[in-house]
């Protein structure tokens, strides 16, 4: 049987992980000398309060190779094969840790181990949807190679666009990517970003959050048209606006799958509170 592993930046709910038999490994948020495991040691509310009120800007850390081994070993011992599905290797060392763990297990066991590690190129709700498609393929009895193919096929069609209140959190976290060019030009503007090629790139800017929301819907229309739409609305302490965005999307598009995704600590360190986005693909 194929088991799916992902990391907590997938931002799925506890119910989604459980219902889809997805094993999740925690990313970490670090405030000063204290490390908190994403979605285990720190709730979203606690995290955003600490982020906005604390004097020290937090950092993040990927799971270690040893932590991956602790996840992989019992699954392998139970006779399972593993497809490990993770955020962009250009944004995090998570995939590198997973690959190191696989190599170490093969050294210990003196044979190859049935683990496929996938760098999806995505993060947050986009990664979550890709992991769900992998879980569906595994549940359908597909081989490990077929599950990987299904995951890669969806990843190739994915889009992620995001509005943030400020670029400062991305700058402080060192994940600003191509949006660096927008720094210094965003006074009284709301930045719009997207993930392209596994990194953050600028998409545009609008003078208000309302206009930025409208622009996101326009961008969705340009990319999706009337085709069946699989969409996630993701937010960082912006649930009211997320539900408003959901209403617009449901009214205007042929929505086949939808869910709301709360951005947790490991991504929130970089997005900051108030971020709002769309992860989507079409048939």
C-alpha positions as semicolon CSV with decimal commas, in nm:
position;residue;x (nm);y (nm);z (nm)
1;X;0,000;0,000;0,000
2;X;0,117;0,353;-0,080
3;X;0,134;0,600;0,209
4;X;0,136;0,976;0,150
5;X;0,359;1,204;0,357
6;X;0,356;1,584;0,332
7;X;0,471;1,875;0,545
8;X;0,264;2,120;0,744
9;X;0,299;2,401;0,490
10;X;0,026;2,214;0,297
11;X;-0,209;2,394;0,538
12;X;-0,477;2,124;0,533
13;X;-0,708;2,077;0,830
14;X;-0,660;1,797;1,083
15;X;-0,976;1,639;0,942
16;X;-0,840;1,648;0,586
17;X;-0,515;1,481;0,690
18;X;-0,704;1,211;0,879
19;X;-0,974;1,147;0,619
20;X;-0,716;1,113;0,343
21;X;-0,466;0,910;0,549
22;X;-0,192;1,169;0,498
23;X;0,100;1,170;0,741
24;X;0,217;1,525;0,811
25;X;0,562;1,629;0,931
26;X;0,587;1,962;1,112
27;X;0,779;2,265;0,998
28;X;0,905;2,491;1,277
29;X;0,871;2,856;1,374
30;X;1,149;2,990;1,595
31;X;1,103;3,290;1,824
32;X;1,439;3,379;1,974
33;X;1,565;3,057;2,134
34;X;1,227;2,881;2,145
35;X;1,122;2,645;1,867
36;X;0,755;2,570;1,802
37;X;0,634;2,288;1,581
38;X;0,384;2,408;1,323
39;X;0,025;2,314;1,417
40;X;0,144;2,119;1,725
41;X;0,299;2,357;1,978
42;X;0,140;2,677;1,854
43;X;-0,212;2,763;1,737
44;X;-0,256;3,010;1,452
45;X;-0,406;3,266;1,690
46;X;-0,115;3,237;1,932
47;X;0,135;3,261;1,647
48;X;-0,008;3,576;1,484
49;X;-0,034;3,746;1,823
50;X;0,334;3,670;1,888
51;X;0,427;3,777;1,534
52;X;0,260;4,118;1,557
53;X;0,333;4,195;1,922
54;X;0,676;4,036;1,970
55;X;1,001;4,227;1,959
56;X;1,195;3,956;1,775
57;X;1,103;3,853;1,421
58;X;1,073;3,473;1,403
59;X;1,254;3,245;1,164
60;X;1,158;2,905;1,026
61;X;1,330;2,570;1,007
62;X;1,254;2,263;0,800
63;X;1,223;1,915;0,954
64;X;1,559;1,744;1,000
65;X;1,661;1,427;0,818
66;X;1,631;1,248;1,153
67;X;1,271;1,360;1,191
68;X;1,194;1,232;0,842
69;X;1,351;0,899;0,933
70;X;1,119;0,879;1,235
71;X;0,824;0,926;1,000
72;X;0,946;0,692;0,727
73;X;1,074;0,398;0,937
74;X;0,744;0,274;1,086
75;X;0,568;0,305;0,749
76;X;0,840;0,101;0,579
77;X;0,843;-0,152;0,865
78;X;0,469;-0,202;0,813
79;X;0,536;-0,292;0,450
80;X;0,422;0,033;0,292
81;X;0,572;0,229;0,005
82;X;0,591;0,606;0,048
83;X;0,529;0,910;-0,170
84;X;0,658;1,216;0,017
85;X;0,511;1,538;-0,126
86;X;0,662;1,872;-0,027
87;X;0,689;2,245;-0,080
88;X;0,921;2,403;-0,333
89;X;1,286;2,318;-0,282
90;X;1,365;2,677;-0,385
91;X;1,178;2,805;-0,078
92;X;1,286;2,549;0,182
93;X;1,535;2,274;0,257
94;X;1,253;2,028;0,332
95;X;1,302;1,821;0,016
96;X;1,676;1,808;0,085
97;X;1,609;1,675;0,438
98;X;1,373;1,412;0,298
99;X;1,631;1,300;0,042
100;X;1,901;1,282;0,309
101;X;1,672;1,067;0,525
102;X;1,609;0,832;0,234
103;X;1,983;0,799;0,167
104;X;2,055;0,731;0,534
105;X;1,785;0,463;0,550
106;X;1,929;0,297;0,241
107;X;2,275;0,303;0,399
108;X;2,141;0,149;0,719
109;X;1,941;-0,119;0,540
110;X;2,199;-0,175;0,265
111;X;1,929;-0,172;-0,002
112;X;1,706;0,073;-0,184
113;X;1,391;0,180;0,001
114;X;1,053;0,238;-0,170
115;X;1,030;0,612;-0,110
116;X;0,957;0,868;-0,383
117;X;1,018;1,230;-0,285
118;X;0,838;1,497;-0,486
119;X;0,935;1,864;-0,501
120;X;0,600;2,007;-0,611
121;X;0,725;2,363;-0,660
122;X;0,427;2,483;-0,453
123;X;0,337;2,579;-0,099
124;X;0,033;2,643;0,122
125;X;-0,306;2,552;-0,027
126;X;-0,148;2,467;-0,362
127;X;0,068;2,203;-0,195
128;X;-0,237;2,086;-0,001
129;X;-0,438;2,018;-0,315
130;X;-0,146;1,834;-0,477
131;X;-0,114;1,615;-0,166
132;X;-0,488;1,539;-0,177
133;X;-0,462;1,426;-0,539
134;X;-0,174;1,200;-0,439
135;X;-0,384;1,052;-0,158
136;X;-0,670;0,987;-0,399
137;X;-0,440;0,805;-0,640
138;X;-0,299;0,596;-0,354
139;X;-0,649;0,512;-0,232
140;X;-0,742;0,402;-0,583
141;X;-0,469;0,138;-0,569
142;X;-0,225;0,306;-0,806
143;X;0,142;0,207;-0,801
144;X;0,401;0,439;-0,647
145;X;0,510;0,549;-0,994
146;X;0,148;0,620;-1,091
147;X;0,088;0,820;-0,773
148;X;0,397;1,030;-0,846
149;X;0,275;1,084;-1,202
150;X;-0,066;1,197;-1,074
151;X;0,098;1,438;-0,830
152;X;0,325;1,585;-1,096
153;X;0,036;1,621;-1,342
154;X;-0,162;1,835;-1,097
155;X;0,145;2,032;-0,989
156;X;0,207;2,123;-1,354
157;X;-0,142;2,281;-1,378
158;X;-0,141;2,461;-1,044
159;X;-0,154;2,837;-0,988
160;X;-0,106;3,037;-0,669
161;X;-0,169;3,410;-0,643
162;X;-0,143;3,600;-0,317
163;X;-0,207;3,945;-0,179
164;X;-0,003;4,052;0,123
165;X;-0,045;4,361;0,339
166;X;0,326;4,437;0,322
167;X;0,644;4,292;0,172
168;X;0,830;4,343;0,499
169;X;0,766;3,992;0,633
170;X;0,894;3,835;0,311
171;X;1,197;4,062;0,320
172;X;1,276;3,979;0,682
173;X;1,226;3,607;0,617
174;X;1,455;3,604;0,314
175;X;1,188;3,461;0,081
176;X;1,109;3,773;-0,120
177;X;1,243;3,637;-0,453
178;X;1,156;3,844;-0,760
179;X;0,928;4,066;-0,551
180;X;1,247;4,236;-0,427
181;X;1,205;4,473;-0,721
182;X;0,878;4,601;-0,570
183;X;1,038;4,716;-0,243
184;X;1,033;5,092;-0,203
185;X;0,748;5,134;-0,454
186;X;0,462;4,996;-0,246
187;X;0,367;5,292;-0,025
188;X;-0,015;5,293;-0,009
189;X;-0,029;4,990;-0,239
190;X;-0,113;4,624;-0,175
191;X;0,134;4,383;-0,341
192;X;0,006;4,095;-0,553
193;X;0,242;3,800;-0,585
194;X;0,247;3,459;-0,749
195;X;0,455;3,144;-0,737
196;X;0,633;3,077;-1,066
197;X;0,900;2,814;-1,110
198;X;0,891;2,743;-0,738
199;X;0,976;3,100;-0,631
200;X;0,785;3,415;-0,541
201;X;0,741;3,664;-0,826
202;X;0,559;4,000;-0,848
203;X;0,219;3,999;-1,018
204;X;0,108;4,357;-0,964
205;X;-0,011;4,610;-0,709
206;X;-0,342;4,772;-0,621
207;X;-0,434;5,077;-0,415
208;X;-0,661;4,892;-0,171
209;X;-0,740;4,544;-0,044
210;X;-1,078;4,560;-0,219
211;X;-0,914;4,637;-0,552
212;X;-0,657;4,364;-0,492
213;X;-0,939;4,112;-0,434
214;X;-1,105;4,223;-0,757
215;X;-0,774;4,184;-0,941
216;X;-0,734;3,830;-0,806
217;X;-1,077;3,734;-0,937
218;X;-0,992;3,890;-1,275
219;X;-0,668;3,692;-1,283
220;X;-0,860;3,374;-1,198
221;X;-1,105;3,444;-1,482
222;X;-0,822;3,499;-1,730
223;X;-0,658;3,169;-1,637
224;X;-0,961;2,948;-1,570
225;X;-1,236;3,077;-1,799
226;X;-1,543;2,851;-1,785
227;X;-1,355;2,526;-1,722
228;X;-1,419;2,312;-1,414
229;X;-1,227;2,477;-1,132
230;X;-1,050;2,328;-0,831
231;X;-0,982;2,617;-0,594
232;X;-0,860;2,691;-0,243
233;X;-0,898;3,028;-0,075
234;X;-0,609;3,075;0,167
235;X;-0,582;3,341;0,433
236;X;-0,374;3,459;0,728
237;X;-0,618;3,596;0,985
238;X;-0,844;3,732;0,710
239;X;-1,136;3,489;0,728
240;X;-1,411;3,744;0,662
241;X;-1,246;3,856;0,339
242;X;-1,172;3,493;0,251
243;X;-1,543;3,414;0,272
244;X;-1,621;3,721;0,063
245;X;-1,373;3,597;-0,197
246;X;-1,530;3,251;-0,182
247;X;-1,873;3,400;-0,256
248;X;-1,737;3,583;-0,561
249;X;-1,563;3,271;-0,689
250;X;-1,867;3,047;-0,640
251;X;-2,095;3,299;-0,813
252;X;-1,872;3,348;-1,115
253;X;-1,698;3,017;-1,185
254;X;-1,768;2,650;-1,249
255;X;-1,637;2,535;-0,910
256;X;-1,584;2,159;-0,888
257;X;-1,387;2,157;-0,561
258;X;-1,343;2,425;-0,296
259;X;-1,208;2,456;0,054
260;X;-1,081;2,727;0,286
261;X;-0,723;2,702;0,412
262;X;-0,577;2,892;0,708
263;X;-0,211;2,988;0,663
264;X;-0,016;2,854;0,959
265;X;0,305;2,965;1,132
266;X;0,565;2,828;0,888
267;X;0,415;3,030;0,601
268;X;0,275;3,313;0,814
269;X;0,628;3,409;0,922
270;X;0,683;3,517;0,561
271;X;0,336;3,629;0,449
272;X;0,245;3,819;0,763
273;X;-0,112;3,862;0,888
274;X;-0,375;3,974;0,639
275;X;-0,246;3,768;0,346
276;X;-0,517;3,635;0,116
277;X;-0,480;3,414;-0,189
278;X;-0,610;3,165;-0,441
279;X;-0,458;2,829;-0,527
280;X;-0,628;2,671;-0,827
281;X;-0,616;2,458;-1,138
282;X;-0,861;2,352;-1,407
283;X;-0,944;2,025;-1,582
